[in-house]
């Protein structure tokens, strides 16, 4: 039998993840006062805000120009972080939707095929988060 308490712990972990907005632009902007940081750029593309920090990474082999791109939605949630080194393309370092998908997959793997337990779990989830969980909380 699957542990209802453990499943609720996973659900609460996902809810907490959804509520955290991530590092905010006003927290990042103070980096400009550090010696390595050279440039900060912010622009809007549709509903998304792009915040780019540029800094120099000095090491034994020379200097690399690093750009970190932080993308936010209109609710000020950090959606992704990408890094660009010198003239390379941006590479995703962290992605909210990938992280959420992994958390939901982990939850789905723990769910029993008992419809009464699934119903209890569905009832325990706050309304604001039902759309995130309901596709996972179904009986096969």
C-alpha positions in Angstrom: 0.0 0.0 0.0 1.2 3.5 -0.9 1.8 5.9 2.0 -0.7 8.7 1.9 1.5 10.9 4.1 4.5 10.5 1.8 2.4 11.4 -1.3 1.0 14.5 0.5 4.6 15.4 1.4 5.5 15.3 -2.3 2.4 17.3 -3.2 3.3 20.0 -0.6 6.9 20.0 -2.1 5.5 20.7 -5.5 3.1 23.4 -4.2 6.1 25.1 -2.4 8.1 24.9 -5.6 5.2 26.6 -7.5 5.0 29.4 -4.9 8.7 30.3 -4.9 9.4 33.1 -7.4 13.1 32.6 -7.6 15.9 35.2 -7.6 14.4 38.6 -8.6 16.0 41.2 -10.8 16.3 43.8 -8.0 18.5 41.2 -6.2 20.7 40.7 -9.2 21.1 44.3 -10.1 23.4 45.0 -7.1 26.0 42.7 -8.8 26.9 45.7 -11.0 28.9 47.1 -8.1 31.2 44.0 -8.1 34.4 44.5 -10.2 33.7 41.6 -12.6 30.3 42.8 -13.7 30.2 45.0 -16.8 26.7 45.3 -18.1 23.0 44.7 -17.2 20.3 44.6 -19.8 16.5 44.3 -19.3 13.9 44.0 -22.0 10.4 42.7 -22.5 9.4 40.2 -25.2 5.6 39.7 -25.1 4.7 38.6 -21.6 8.3 37.7 -20.7 10.9 39.8 -19.1 14.6 39.1 -20.0 17.3 40.2 -17.6 20.9 39.7 -18.8 24.0 40.1 -16.6 27.4 40.3 -18.3 30.6 39.7 -16.4 34.2 38.7 -17.0 35.5 35.4 -15.7 39.3 35.7 -15.2 41.2 32.4 -14.9 44.7 30.9 -15.7 44.0 30.5 -19.4 42.6 34.1 -19.9 39.3 35.8 -19.7 35.8 34.7 -20.7 32.9 37.0 -21.2 29.9 35.4 -19.5 26.3 36.3 -20.1 23.6 35.0 -17.7 20.0 35.4 -19.0 17.2 35.2 -16.5 13.6 35.0 -17.9 10.6 35.9 -15.9 6.8 35.7 -16.5 4.4 38.5 -15.8 3.9 37.1 -12.3 7.6 37.7 -11.6 8.4 34.0 -11.5 11.8 33.0 -12.7 11.2 30.6 -15.6 14.7 29.8 -16.8 18.4 30.7 -16.5 20.7 30.4 -19.4 24.5 31.0 -19.8 26.5 32.1 -22.7 30.3 31.9 -22.7 32.0 34.3 -25.2 30.4 33.8 -28.6 28.8 30.5 -27.9 25.0 30.0 -27.9 23.0 30.3 -24.7 22.8 27.0 -22.8 19.9 26.4 -20.3 21.2 26.0 -16.8 17.8 25.7 -15.0 14.3 25.5 -16.3 11.2 25.8 -14.1 8.9 23.7 -16.4 11.5 20.9 -16.6 11.9 20.9 -12.8 8.1 20.9 -12.3 7.7 18.0 -14.9 10.3 16.0 -12.9 8.6 16.6 -9.6 5.2 15.6 -11.1 6.7 12.5 -12.7 8.1 11.5 -9.3 4.7 12.0 -7.8 3.0 10.0 -10.5 5.3 7.1 -9.9 4.2 6.9 -6.2 0.5 7.0 -6.8 -1.7 4.0 -6.1 -4.4 2.9 -8.5 -6.9 3.2 -5.8 -9.6 5.7 -6.8 -10.6 6.5 -3.2 -7.0 7.6 -2.3 -6.8 9.6 -5.5 -10.0 11.4 -4.6 -8.7 12.2 -1.1 -5.5 13.6 -2.6 -7.5 15.7 -5.1 -9.7 17.1 -2.3 -6.6 18.0 -0.2 -5.0 20.2 -3.0 -5.7 24.0 -2.8 -7.9 25.2 -5.7 -5.1 27.4 -7.1 -3.0 24.3 -7.8 -5.6 21.8 -9.0 -4.8 22.5 -12.7 -1.1 21.5 -12.1 -2.0 18.2 -10.2 -5.2 16.9 -11.8 -3.6 15.5 -14.9 -1.3 13.5 -12.7 -4.0 12.5 -10.2 -6.1 10.2 -12.3 -6.9 6.6 -12.1 -5.5 4.6 -15.1 
